[in-house]
Amino acid sequence: MASIYDVVIVGGGIAGLSLASALAGKCSVALLEAEQELAFHTSSRSARQLIPSYGPPVVQELTMRTLELLKARDDDAPEPVLTPRSFMLVGDEETVRAEASGNMTPIPHAEALELCPVLKPGSFTAAGLDSGSFGCNAPLLLEDHRQKAEAAGVDIITGARVHSAQRLGSGWEVGAGVEAFQSAVVVNAAGAWADELAVISGVEKLGLQPYRRTAAIVNVQTPLAPQTPMVCAADDSFYFRPEGQQVLISPSEHVPSGAEDAKPYAGDVDKLISVLNSVTTLGIQGTDRSWTGLRTEAADGVPVVGFDAEAKGFFWLAGQGGYGFQTSSAIAELAAAIIMGDSPESRTAEQLAAVRWSIRR
């Protein structure tokens, strides 16, 4: 016999968990995760930086609202999720100007070198600084959402890969693992597998594309001071930031991939180390560990949030791209309001509506 809920969320990454937390106590919710642990894929492979100047306008609005919500959370919590850490773009004048946004301020070359002394002076000619950026304790935020959801009665089931989903009368029946679940609403928070879940559900897919993004923790001769900004090349060829006495680095690649448990390609990290050793004095000595996550995007780069216009009760919560954590709390707030039938009245909601509302309408 099927278990009955108001909402079934498919996907236990930051998108699904934050929505489960936002819906907790308002309706009955089950969250289904295919893996044996939550946040196994992209959400456990985040750069852990929330950057208000990063992404299209609607993403920046969602980021600012997420920061408001997380700051309010930190005011009442013993351990903060957020840590101030600026974000700095470096490159040539034209590229930095093109990539900077309203939340980023141009800074002199000398100031950029003061903020990040390991940069070689001749490696860039212009810089921009987003001083409203924050580091994010991603594991703590995920655990917060899990605890809040479970405390309010959300059933979180791992090892529950969805193998069937169909409309039954006024709702849905979802088969996952050896169990069945019935609900009025199915939320597609399946990340790189979102289009696959749509196909299983008999819903037209949206053409969401996963892209690879590799990162590594490396040992260095010259550790970065804790207050050093996250530094990103304006041409998207690399970024790096402090990670204790080590440094997190990434080649910022944007390579299409299938939905998979992605692994680093041989040589990618070595090539990046060579580049960074040529433009900085970090003196990278070796790799401690490396990983690759998938950033899934819609064609227009805007997160997909809303009910499918053709499949009643099928709710898309996908396509967050590289903005998953930095938009998560705001998107969850917005999605919960839509699912509960509230009227979201915010500039963010209006902007998202102007881009795509509802799905395929």
C-alpha positions as CSV (number, residue, x, y, z in Angstrom):
1,M,0.0,0.0,0.0
2,A,1.2,3.4,-0.9
3,S,2.2,6.0,1.8
4,I,0.2,9.2,1.3
5,Y,1.6,12.8,1.5
6,D,0.7,16.2,0.3
7,V,4.1,16.7,-1.3
8,V,6.7,14.3,-2.5
9,I,10.1,15.8,-3.2
10,V,12.5,13.9,-5.4
11,G,16.1,14.8,-4.7
12,G,18.0,15.2,-1.4
13,G,20.5,17.9,-2.4
14,I,20.4,21.6,-1.3
15,A,17.3,22.3,-3.5
16,G,15.2,19.4,-2.1
17,L,16.4,19.8,1.5
18,S,15.8,23.5,1.7
19,L,12.3,23.1,0.2
20,A,11.5,20.3,2.7
21,S,12.7,22.7,5.5
22,A,10.5,25.5,4.1
23,L,7.4,23.3,3.9
24,A,8.0,21.6,7.2
25,G,4.9,21.9,9.5
26,K,2.8,23.3,6.7
27,C,1.9,20.1,5.0
28,S,2.9,16.4,4.9
29,V,6.1,15.9,3.0
30,A,8.3,12.9,2.0
31,L,11.7,13.5,0.5
32,L,13.2,10.7,-1.6
33,E,16.9,10.5,-2.3
34,A,18.3,7.9,-4.7
35,E,21.7,7.6,-2.9
36,Q,22.3,6.1,0.5
37,E,23.2,9.6,1.8
38,L,21.9,13.1,1.3
39,A,23.7,15.7,-0.8
40,F,25.9,13.0,-2.3
41,H,26.4,14.6,-5.7
42,T,26.8,18.3,-6.6
43,S,25.6,19.7,-3.2
44,S,28.6,18.0,-1.5
45,R,31.0,19.5,-4.0
46,S,30.3,23.2,-3.7
47,A,32.8,26.0,-3.7
48,R,31.0,27.3,-0.6
49,Q,30.8,30.9,-1.6
50,L,27.7,33.1,-1.9
51,I,28.4,36.0,-4.4
52,P,25.8,38.7,-4.9
53,S,27.5,39.9,-8.1
54,Y,27.4,36.4,-9.7
55,G,24.8,35.5,-12.2
56,P,22.0,37.1,-14.1
57,P,19.8,39.7,-12.4
58,V,17.1,37.3,-11.1
59,V,19.9,35.1,-9.6
60,Q,21.4,38.1,-7.9
61,E,18.0,39.0,-6.4
62,L,17.6,35.4,-5.1
63,T,21.2,35.6,-3.7
64,M,20.5,38.8,-1.8
65,R,17.3,37.3,-0.3
66,T,19.1,34.1,0.6
67,L,21.8,36.1,2.4
68,E,19.0,38.0,4.3
69,L,17.5,34.7,5.5
70,L,20.8,33.1,6.4
71,K,21.9,36.2,8.4
72,A,18.7,36.0,10.3
73,R,19.4,32.4,11.0
74,D,22.9,33.2,12.2
75,D,21.6,35.8,14.6
76,D,19.9,33.1,16.6
77,A,22.4,30.2,16.1
78,P,25.4,29.1,18.1
79,E,27.5,28.5,14.9
80,P,27.2,30.7,11.8
81,V,26.6,29.4,8.3
82,L,28.1,32.6,6.8
83,T,31.6,34.0,7.1
84,P,32.6,37.3,5.4
85,R,34.8,36.6,2.5
86,S,35.1,39.1,-0.4
87,F,35.1,38.0,-4.1
88,M,37.6,39.6,-6.5
89,L,37.7,39.5,-10.3
90,V,41.0,40.0,-12.0
91,G,41.9,40.3,-15.7
92,D,42.2,42.9,-18.4
93,E,40.2,46.1,-18.3
94,E,37.6,45.1,-20.9
95,T,36.9,41.6,-19.5
96,V,36.6,42.8,-15.9
97,R,34.3,45.6,-17.0
98,A,32.1,43.2,-18.9
99,E,31.8,40.7,-16.1
100,A,31.3,43.1,-13.2
101,S,27.8,43.9,-12.0
102,G,26.1,46.5,-9.8
103,N,27.3,44.6,-6.7
104,M,30.9,44.9,-7.7
105,T,33.2,47.9,-7.4
106,P,36.3,48.5,-9.5
107,I,39.4,48.7,-7.4
108,P,43.0,49.9,-8.2
109,H,45.7,47.4,-9.2
110,A,47.6,48.2,-6.0
111,E,44.6,47.5,-3.8
112,A,44.0,44.1,-5.5
113,L,47.7,43.2,-4.7
114,E,47.2,44.2,-1.1
115,L,44.1,42.0,-0.8
116,C,45.8,39.1,-2.4
117,P,49.6,39.5,-2.3
118,V,50.3,36.1,-4.0
119,L,49.1,37.5,-7.4
120,K,52.0,38.4,-9.7
121,P,51.6,42.1,-10.6
122,G,52.0,41.5,-14.3
123,S,49.3,38.8,-14.4
124,F,46.3,41.3,-14.5
125,T,45.7,44.9,-15.2
126,A,42.2,45.4,-13.7
127,A,40.2,44.1,-10.7
128,G,36.7,44.4,-9.2
129,L,35.7,43.6,-5.7
130,D,32.4,42.3,-4.3
131,S,32.8,43.0,-0.5
132,G,29.3,41.7,0.2
133,S,30.2,38.1,-0.6
134,F,30.3,35.4,2.1
135,G,31.8,32.0,2.6
136,C,29.2,29.3,3.4
137,N,29.4,26.4,5.7
138,A,27.6,24.1,3.3
139,P,27.5,21.0,5.5
140,L,26.1,22.9,8.4
141,L,23.4,24.5,6.2
142,L,22.4,21.1,4.8
143,E,22.3,19.6,8.3
144,D,20.1,22.6,9.5
145,H,17.6,21.9,6.8
146,R,17.5,18.2,7.5
147,Q,17.0,18.7,11.3
148,K,14.3,21.3,10.8
149,A,12.5,19.1,8.3
150,E,12.6,16.0,10.3
151,A,11.7,17.7,13.6
152,A,8.5,18.9,11.9
153,G,7.6,15.5,10.6
154,V,9.1,15.3,7.1
155,D,10.0,11.7,6.2
156,I,13.4,11.6,4.5
157,I,14.0,8.3,2.8
158,T,17.5,7.5,1.3
159,G,18.3,4.7,-1.1
160,A,14.9,5.4,-2.8
161,R,15.6,5.8,-6.5
162,V,12.5,6.6,-8.4
163,H,11.6,4.1,-11.1
164,S,8.0,5.1,-11.9
165,A,5.7,8.0,-11.6
166,Q,2.2,8.5,-13.0
167,R,-0.9,10.6,-12.6
168,L,-3.6,8.8,-10.7
169,G,-6.9,10.8,-10.5
170,S,-6.1,14.1,-8.8
171,G,-2.6,13.2,-7.7
172,W,0.5,11.2,-8.4
173,E,1.8,7.8,-7.5
174,V,5.6,7.4,-7.3
175,G,7.5,4.2,-7.1
176,A,10.9,4.4,-5.4
177,G,13.0,1.5,-4.3
178,V,10.5,-1.1,-3.0
179,E,7.9,1.5,-1.8
180,A,5.1,3.5,-3.3
181,F,4.1,7.1,-2.5
182,Q,1.0,9.1,-3.3
183,S,0.8,12.9,-3.3
184,A,-1.0,15.8,-4.9
185,V,2.4,17.4,-5.8
186,V,5.6,15.9,-7.0
187,V,8.6,18.2,-6.8
188,N,11.4,17.5,-9.3
189,A,14.5,18.5,-7.4
190,A,16.6,15.8,-9.1
191,G,19.5,18.0,-10.2
192,A,21.4,16.5,-13.2
193,W,18.7,13.8,-13.4
194,A,15.7,16.3,-13.5
195,D,15.0,15.7,-17.2
196,E,15.3,11.9,-16.7
197,L,12.7,12.1,-13.9
198,A,10.4,14.1,-16.2
199,V,10.6,11.3,-18.8
200,I,9.9,8.7,-16.1
201,S,6.9,10.8,-15.1
202,G,5.5,11.1,-18.7
203,V,6.3,14.9,-18.6
204,E,8.0,16.7,-21.5
205,K,11.6,17.4,-20.5
206,L,13.0,20.9,-20.6
207,G,16.4,20.3,-22.2
208,L,18.3,20.8,-18.9
209,Q,22.1,20.3,-19.4
210,P,24.6,19.2,-16.8
211,Y,28.1,20.8,-17.0
212,R,31.2,19.7,-15.3
213,R,33.0,21.8,-12.7
214,T,36.2,20.4,-11.1
215,A,37.9,21.6,-7.9
216,A,40.8,20.5,-5.8
217,I,42.4,21.2,-2.4
218,V,46.2,21.8,-2.8
219,N,49.2,22.3,-0.6
220,V,51.1,25.5,-1.1
221,Q,54.4,27.1,-0.1
222,T,52.7,30.4,0.6
223,P,49.4,30.0,2.5
224,L,46.7,32.6,2.0
225,A,45.6,34.8,4.9
226,P,42.1,33.8,6.1
227,Q,40.7,37.2,5.0
228,T,42.0,36.8,1.4
229,P,39.2,37.1,-1.1
230,M,38.1,34.4,-3.4
231,V,39.9,35.3,-6.6
232,C,38.4,34.6,-10.0
233,A,39.8,35.2,-13.4
234,A,37.4,37.4,-15.3
235,D,37.8,35.1,-18.4
236,D,36.6,32.1,-16.2
237,S,39.9,30.3,-16.6
238,F,40.3,29.7,-12.8
239,Y,39.4,30.6,-9.3
240,F,41.0,30.0,-5.9
241,R,40.4,30.8,-2.2
242,P,41.8,30.0,1.2
243,E,41.0,26.6,2.7
244,G,42.7,26.7,6.1
245,Q,46.5,26.3,5.4
246,Q,45.6,24.9,2.0
247,V,44.0,26.4,-1.1
248,L,40.9,25.5,-3.0
249,I,41.4,25.8,-6.8
250,S,39.2,25.3,-9.8
251,P,39.7,25.5,-13.6
252,S,36.1,26.9,-13.8
253,E,35.4,24.6,-16.8
254,H,31.9,24.5,-18.4
255,V,32.0,21.1,-20.2
256,P,28.7,19.3,-21.1
257,S,28.2,16.0,-19.4
258,G,25.6,13.3,-19.0
259,A,23.9,12.8,-15.6
260,E,26.5,10.8,-13.7
261,D,28.7,10.6,-10.6
262,A,31.3,12.8,-12.2
263,K,35.1,12.4,-11.6
264,P,38.0,14.7,-12.6
265,Y,39.6,14.1,-15.9
266,A,43.2,13.1,-15.8
267,G,45.5,16.1,-16.2
268,D,42.9,18.9,-15.7
269,V,44.1,19.7,-12.2
270,D,47.8,19.4,-13.2
271,K,47.2,21.9,-16.0
272,L,45.5,24.3,-13.6
273,I,48.3,24.0,-11.1
274,S,50.7,25.0,-13.9
275,V,48.6,28.1,-14.8
276,L,48.3,29.2,-11.1
277,N,52.0,28.7,-10.5
278,S,52.7,31.1,-13.4
279,V,50.3,33.9,-12.3
280,T,50.8,33.6,-8.5
281,T,53.5,32.9,-5.9
282,L,51.4,30.2,-4.2
283,G,54.0,27.6,-5.0
284,I,51.5,24.8,-5.3
285,Q,53.2,21.6,-4.2
286,G,50.7,18.9,-4.8
287,T,47.0,17.9,-4.6
288,D,45.4,16.7,-1.4
289,R,42.1,15.8,-3.0
290,S,40.0,16.7,-6.1
291,W,36.4,16.2,-7.2
292,T,34.0,17.1,-10.0
293,G,30.4,18.2,-9.6
294,L,27.7,18.8,-12.2
295,R,26.0,22.2,-12.6
296,T,22.7,21.7,-14.4
297,E,21.3,24.6,-16.4
298,A,18.4,25.6,-18.5
299,A,19.2,27.1,-21.9
300,D,18.7,30.7,-20.6
301,G,20.7,30.1,-17.4
302,V,17.8,30.9,-15.1
303,P,16.6,28.5,-12.4
304,V,13.4,26.6,-13.2
305,V,10.9,27.1,-10.4
306,G,7.2,26.4,-10.9
307,F,4.4,24.0,-11.8
308,D,4.5,22.4,-15.2
309,A,1.8,24.0,-17.3
310,E,0.8,20.7,-18.9
311,A,1.4,18.1,-16.1
312,K,-0.8,19.1,-13.2
313,G,0.9,18.8,-9.8
314,F,4.4,18.4,-11.3
315,F,6.6,21.1,-9.9
316,W,10.1,21.9,-11.3
317,L,12.8,22.9,-8.9
318,A,15.9,22.5,-11.1
319,G,18.4,24.2,-13.3
320,Q,20.1,26.1,-10.4
321,G,23.5,25.8,-12.3
322,G,26.3,27.1,-10.2
323,Y,23.9,29.1,-8.0
324,G,22.5,26.3,-5.9
325,F,23.6,27.3,-2.4
326,Q,23.6,31.0,-3.0
327,T,19.9,31.0,-4.1
328,S,18.7,28.0,-2.1
329,S,16.9,29.7,0.8
330,A,15.1,32.3,-1.4
331,I,14.1,29.7,-4.0
332,A,12.8,27.4,-1.2
333,E,10.8,30.3,0.2
334,L,9.3,31.2,-3.2
335,A,8.6,27.5,-4.1
336,A,6.9,26.8,-0.8
337,A,4.7,29.8,-1.2
338,I,3.6,28.7,-4.7
339,I,3.0,25.1,-3.6
340,M,0.9,26.2,-0.6
341,G,-1.1,28.5,-2.9
342,D,0.1,31.7,-1.4
343,S,0.7,34.7,-3.7
344,P,4.5,35.4,-3.6
345,E,4.8,39.2,-3.7
346,S,8.4,40.1,-4.3
347,R,10.6,41.7,-6.9
348,T,12.3,38.3,-7.2
349,A,9.1,36.5,-7.9
350,E,8.1,39.1,-10.5
351,Q,11.5,38.9,-12.2
352,L,11.3,35.1,-12.3
353,A,7.8,35.3,-13.6
354,A,8.9,37.6,-16.4
355,V,11.5,35.1,-17.5
356,R,9.5,31.9,-17.2
357,W,6.1,31.5,-15.5
358,S,4.9,28.9,-15.3
359,I,6.9,26.3,-17.1
360,R,6.3,26.2,-20.9
361,R,3.3,28.4,-20.7
